[in-house]
Amino acid sequence: ITGEIETHFADAVVLASGGYGNVFYLSTNAMNSNATAIWRAHRKGAYFANPCFTQIHPTCIPRTGDHQSKLTLMSESLRNDGRI
C-alpha cells in the first residue's frame, strides 16, 4: 500500500463499503455504519442498485432495551431447530 493513485477502466464497479444494515430499525452493525459511503458515491453520480439483496440475520436478542449495536447475535441453528 503506497497511496499511489491508479486508473482502472471497467463497465461496472462494486463499491463494497458495508454499513448498509443500519437502515433497518435493529441491526448488529455499529451505530456509525449508516450507508454514508454509498450515499456520498450516489451524490457524485454512482448508481445504487439491488438494496433488496441485503441479508438480514433475524436471530438477535437486545441486551438492554432496543438500542442498535447492542444486540447479541444468536446461532442460526437455534431458529432452524425451532428453539426460538
Secondary structure in CASP SS format (residue, H / E / C, confidence):
PFRMAT SS
TARGET T0000
AUTHOR 0000-0000-0000
METHOD secondary structure of the structure
MODEL  1
I C 1.00
T C 1.00
G C 1.00
E C 1.00
I C 1.00
E C 1.00
T C 1.00
H C 1.00
F C 1.00
A C 1.00
D C 1.00
A C 1.00
V C 1.00
V C 1.00
L C 1.00
A C 1.00
S C 1.00
G C 1.00
G C 1.00
Y H 1.00
G H 1.00
N H 1.00
V H 1.00
F C 1.00
Y C 1.00
L C 1.00
S C 1.00
T C 1.00
N C 1.00
A C 1.00
M C 1.00
N C 1.00
S C 1.00
N C 1.00
A C 1.00
T H 1.00
A H 1.00
I H 1.00
W H 1.00
R H 1.00
A H 1.00
H H 1.00
R H 1.00
K C 1.00
G C 1.00
A C 1.00
Y C 1.00
F C 1.00
A C 1.00
N C 1.00
P H 1.00
C H 1.00
F H 1.00
T C 1.00
Q C 1.00
I C 1.00
H C 1.00
P C 1.00
T C 1.00
C E 1.00
I E 1.00
P E 1.00
R C 1.00
T C 1.00
G C 1.00
D C 1.00
H C 1.00
Q C 1.00
S C 1.00
K C 1.00
L E 1.00
T E 1.00
L E 1.00
M C 1.00
S C 1.00
E H 1.00
S H 1.00
L H 1.00
R H 1.00
N H 1.00
D C 1.00
G C 1.00
R C 1.00
I C 1.00
END
